[in-house]
Amino acid sequence: MKYAVAFLFLLTVIARFGSAQELPRRTYVGINLQGINDSLQRRYELPNKNGIFVRGVREQSSARAAGLLANDIIVQVDKTELGPEVSQFVGLLKQYRLGDKSTFTVLRNGKKIRKQVTFKPFPTESSPWYEAQYSAVQASGNQLRTIITRPKGSKQQKVPMVLFIQGVGCFSVDNPLAQGDVTNRIIDSLSRHGYATMRVDKTGMGDSKGTPCLESNFQMEASGYKAGLAAIKQLPFVDQQNIFIAGFSIGGIMAPVVAEGEPVKGVVVYGTASRSFIEYALQNKRNQSQLQQLPYDSINSLMKTYTAALHLLLTEKQTPTQVLARYPNAARLISFPQHYSYIQQWQDVNLAAAWKKLNTHVLALRGEADYISYSEDHQLIADVVNQQHPGWATFQLLPNVDHGFTKVKTQLESIKLADAPNPERNFEFMTVILHWLDSQRQV
């Protein structure tokens, strides 16, 4: 979810567990911040909108240790005076490393004071259910953070492992401070049930170094998960006969690509696609437009433009600039959460062929209220796998849950709650996944 006004800037400790090339932990500034708006300018009688308003300060953070407080206004970082753009402040902080010091000039109660900030590491995960190991893999010239969890009390035995593959977009799966985070809850469920897990952060996200995430592409991202799968094979505590992949959303598209040629025990996907991007996207655009109750004639016009724009972008391999020169009204239609080349590469992947090559059991899950994925894709996965290996794949439709695991009954109800801050979740899908994983270990 995106927050236009405020966000938590959590800019990373040398890994507690070494890797071939250690990846430093990112720094933890720990400020809830926002730019100066008209209301704040009036309230604090500011001459302009230059500076950063501190809405709150997180525990264990660099800002807390330096004595910054809620309602402070940061007006200068070392010798750089801040303008009205939040991005300037964020960009300045990215230059600092662990142990570096910086002087923040702060406006507090109408007076300027200086606070020395010493940059501390981002906290690491702790859990009653597992031990977390921070390591790294190299892929496509990038150094990617891996987080490996091992169930507590399992040191005398080998344990099954699940490679977790997240959805589309530039975000980190390393969020130790957000206990209610969906990914964290999935990892907790697997750990309580005796499964080790691995997450691989995308390039440029979290601790990962290399290509900025928004400039990366599909194959680059897939190479990171492949490197993670290769690293799992080197872990002495893993039962190498019981390695699984769980892909959520676009992670389910990545899953058969990552698993190709690998002896994984099984693959679980949730809320995914198995057709080309164009075929999927056209259905998705029409469905969502109808849920939003757009006039049907407007939808038809929209679909004509979308079809033409997607053809130029994904079949003709034109750039967005070239597409918009032809269809200037298509800007919102070809705006994606990743670089356009990422979507072009998805379009080029023959997903049916990828699933056909697999020699493993598959569970395809979809929430009945999901308006982002479709049953046709999940049934297609099952059909492709079962054509090669009869009975090896199952498609299961789950009631009262949507794409983001919100507890709702219909797609319309789901889309109305799309921006709700704390919707009720339905985690029954994890019961289904765990039962299936256990059954496959006995095959």
N, C-alpha and C positions, 0 to 999 in steps of 0.2 A: 504494500500500500504506500501511497505517496502523500506526504504532508507538505503543503505549499508554504506554510508560514514558519513552522518550526521543525527542527529535526535534531536528533542527538548526534553530535559529532564525536565519534569514538575512533580517534585515530589509532610496536608489537614487541619480552623476555626471550632470551635464547631458549630454544626448545628444551623442555625438560628431558626429553629422550633424543639422543643424537641421531643424525642421518648422515648420509655420505657427504652432504654439504649442508651445514646447519643454516636454517632460515630464521632470521631474527623475528621476535614478536613485535607487532606494531605498537606504537605508543598509544596511550590512553589519556586523552585530554579530558573527556568526561563532562562536557558542557551541553546542556539543553539550550539552544540558541535560536535567535531569529534576527532578521534585519529590523532596522528602525522604521516603523510606520508612522502615519499621521498621529494616531492616538498616543503612541509612546513619545513622540516629539513634543506634543502638547503637555503631557503629564510631567515630563522631566524638564520642560522649558529649554529644549535643545535648540541651538542656532541652526542646525541642519540635520540631515539623516545619516551622517557619517558615524560609523561604529557598529558594534555588535551587542545586542541586548542579551544578557544571560538570564534565561528563564529558570534555570535550575542547575545544580552541580551534583554530580554523581559521587557516591561513596567510593573509596579506594582509588580515586582518580588524581591525575596531576593537578587539575584545577582545585580540587578539595584540599590537597596538601599545601597548595600555594596560598590558600585563604580566600579564594574567590567566592562570592556569594550571589545568591539569586538577586536580581534587579541591578547588578553591576552593569555598566556599559563599558565595553572594551573599546578604546579609541586609538590605541597604538600598540604595535608589537615590535619590540626593540626600537629601531629607528624609523619604522614604516608606519605612517599615519593611515588609518583605515578609512576607506570610502564607504559608500552605502551598500556595496555588493557583498553578500555573504561569501560568495565564491572566492573573493580576494583573501579573506581571513582563512578559509579552508586551504587554499593554495599555499599560503605562508606557512601554515603548520605542518604541511607535508614534508618540508625540508628538514625537520628535526628528527633526530634519532634518540634511542634510549640513552638517558643520562645527560642529554643536552639541556642547556639552560636558556631561558628567554625571559625578557622583562616585559610584562603586560602593563600598559598604562590604563588605569581604570577610573571611570567617573562614578563616584559613590557619594550619594547625598550632596551632590553639587560640587564636590571637591575631587581633584585629581590625585590619585595615589598610585604607587608602583608596586607590583607584585612579581616576585621572581618565581617562574614556573620551571620546575625540573621534571622532565618528561619521563613518566613511569610506564611500565609495560601494561598492556591490556591483560586483564585477568585470564586465567586458564580455567578449563572446565573442572568441576568437582561434582561427584554424584555418589549417592549411597549404593548405586547399582553397578557402577563400573569404574575402572581406572582409565584415564585418558592419556594417550601418548601423542605428542606433537612431533611430526616428522615432515618430510618433504619428498617430492618426486620431480624429475626433470621431464618436460614434454614440450616439443615444438619450440625449443629455445627459452621456455619459461620455467621458473621455479615455483612450484605449487605446494601450498600447505596441505598436508594430510592430517586428519584427526582420527586416530585409531582408538576404539574403545574395547576393553576386555572385561567381561563380567567379573565382579569380585568373587573370590572363593573358587576360581577356576584354575589356579596355578598348577595344580597337579594333573591337569587333563587338557587335551586338545579340544577346541571348541569350534562350532560352525561359525562362518563369517558371512556378513551381508555387505556388499558394496552398495552404498546409497548414492543414487544419482538424482540431483535436484532438477527443478524446473527452469524455464527460460528466464533470462534477465540478469542484470549485474547486481548481485547481492552476495553477501557472505553466508556460509553455513556454519560459521564459527561465532556463535552468539551466547557465550556462557552467562551473560547477565540477564538474558531473557528466558526465564524458566518456562514460561508459557508458550514459547515459540513452537510452532508445529513440528519443525524438524527435530527439535530437542525432545519433544514428546514421543516422536516415532523412535528415536534412538533409545530413549528410556524404556519403551515397551519391548524392544528387541533385547536390550540388556537384561531386563528383569526375567526374560524368558530364556536366558543362557546363550544369546548370540553376540559374538563380537561384531563390530561394524567399522567401516571406513567411509569417511567423507573426503572429497577432494575439492578444495576451494578453487574457483575460477581464476584465471590469470588477472592480476591487478586488483583482486578483491581480498579483503582480510589481510593476511600476511603475505599472500602470493605476490611474486615479482615477475615483471615481464611486460608483454603487450597489454595496454589498457583494455579492460574488459569490453568496452564499447567498440573497440577496433578488432576484436577477435572474431573468429568464424566457427562454423559447425565442426569442421574437421579438427581444428586446433583444440576446441573444447573436448571432443571425443578422445583425442590423444592423451589428455590429462587423465581421463577415467581409465583408459587402457594402461597407462603407467601405474595407476593405483592398483589395478588388478594384478599387474606383474609384481608389484611390491608385496601384495598379500601372499603371494607364493613363497616369499622369503621369510615370512613370520613363523617362527617355530611353534607358537602356541595354537596355530590355526589347523583345524582338521581339513586337510587339502581335498578330501573327498566330498566335502560339504560346503562349497563356496557358492553363494547366491548373489544375484543382482536384483535390486529393487529400484525401478525407475518411475518417478512421479512426473506427470505432465510431459514436457519434452524429454525428461529423463527416460520415459518409455520409448521414445524415438531413438535416443542414444543407445538404449540397452542392447538391441540386437547387433548394432554396429560394434559396440565395445566387446560383446561376447563372441564375436566371430572367431572361430578357430580355437576357442578356449573351452576346456572341459568343465564348465560351470554346472552345478547340480540342478539349478533351476533359475528361472527369471520371472519376477513379478512386475507387472506394470499397472499403473493407476491413472485414469484420466488422460489418456494419450491419443495419438493418431498413428495410422499406418498407411495412409494414402499420401500422394504428393501434396506439397503445400497448397498449390492452386486449387486442387479438388477439395481439400479440407477447408481452406479459407473461404471459398465461395459459399459453402454450406453454412459455415460459422457466421459470416457477415449477414446472410439473409435471416438466419434464425435469431440472431441478436437484434437485428433491426425490427423484426416482428415482435419480439418480446418488449422492445422499447416503444412499440405501438406507433411506429412511423407510418405515414400513409403508404398504401401499397404501390401507388404510381411513383412515389418518391423512391421507394425501395427498388423498383425496376430500373429507374434511371441510375440510381447508385450502383446497382449490380453491373450495368453496362460499362460504367466508368471503371469500376473495380476490375472487371474481367480484362478490359483493354490494358489497364495500367499494370496488372500482374503479368500479363503476357510480355509486355516490353521489358519489365524488370527481371522476370524469372526465366523466360524462354529466350528472349533476345539478349539477355544479360546487359541491358542498359543500366546506367546509373540513375539514382533518383532524380538528379538534376535533369537528365535527358528525358525521363518520363514526365516530369512536371512541365517541361517546355511544351510537351504535347497535350498533357492533361493537367492544367494548373489547379483544378479543383480536387485533385487526388492526393493532396499533401497529407491529410489525416489518414487516408486509406493505406498509404505505404509507409507509415511511421511505425517502426517495430522496436521492441525492447532490446534488440541486438543490432549489430551492423547489418546492412542489407545483404552483404556477401554471405552472412550466416544463413539467411533465408534462401538465398540462391543455392547454396550447397544442400540445404534440406530438400529443396525441390529436385535436385539431381540424384539424391539417394533413392535407389529402388528398395523400399522398405519390405515389400513382399519377398524379394530375393534374399534380403538379409535375414528375415525370419525363417525362410525356407532352408537356409544353410545351417541353422542351429540344430544341435543334436541333444536337446534338453527339454525338460518339462516347463510349461508356461502357464501362468495364471494371469488373466487380463481382467481387471476390475474397473468398474465405472459407477459413479454415484448417479442415481436416477435423476437428481435435480441439477446435474452438471450441464451448464449451458456453454461450456468451452470445449468439451470433448463429446464424442458421439458413439453410440452403440455400434454403428456400422464399422468403425475402425477396430474396435475390440473384437467383434465377431470375426472380422477379416483375419486378425492375428491368429485366433483359434483355428479358423478354417485352413489357413496356410500351414500351420504346424501340424494339424491333424491329418492333412493330406499326405504329409511325409511320414508322420508317426502317429497313427490312429490312437486316439485316446490320451495323447500327451498334453493337450492344451484344453483349458477351460475358460469360458467367459462367464463372469458373474456380475449381474446388475444389483447394486446395493441400494436399499431404500433409505430415504430421509437423510441424504448427504449430497453435497455438491462438490465442485472441483477443489475448493479450498477447505473441505472437511467441515463446513458449516452445517448445522442440523436444520435442514429445511426439507419440505416435501416436494416442491416444484421448482422448475427453472425460473418461473416468474418471481416466486418468493425469493429465490437466490439472487437474482439480478437487482431486486429492490434493496437487498442487504449488502450489496457489493462494497459499499463504503462504510459500513457499520464498524466502529472501532473495536468492539469486543463481542463478536457474535458467539452464540453457543456452538460448541463443536460436537461432532459425532465421531468418536474414535472406534466404533464397532468394526471398521474396516481392518484395524490392526488385529482383532480377534480372528478374522478370516485369514489374513496373511500368515499369522503365527501358526494357525491350525494347518495351513497348506505347507508351510516350511517344514513343520514337524513330520507331516505325512511323506514328504519327499525324502527326508533323511532316512526313512525306513525302506525306500524302494531299492 
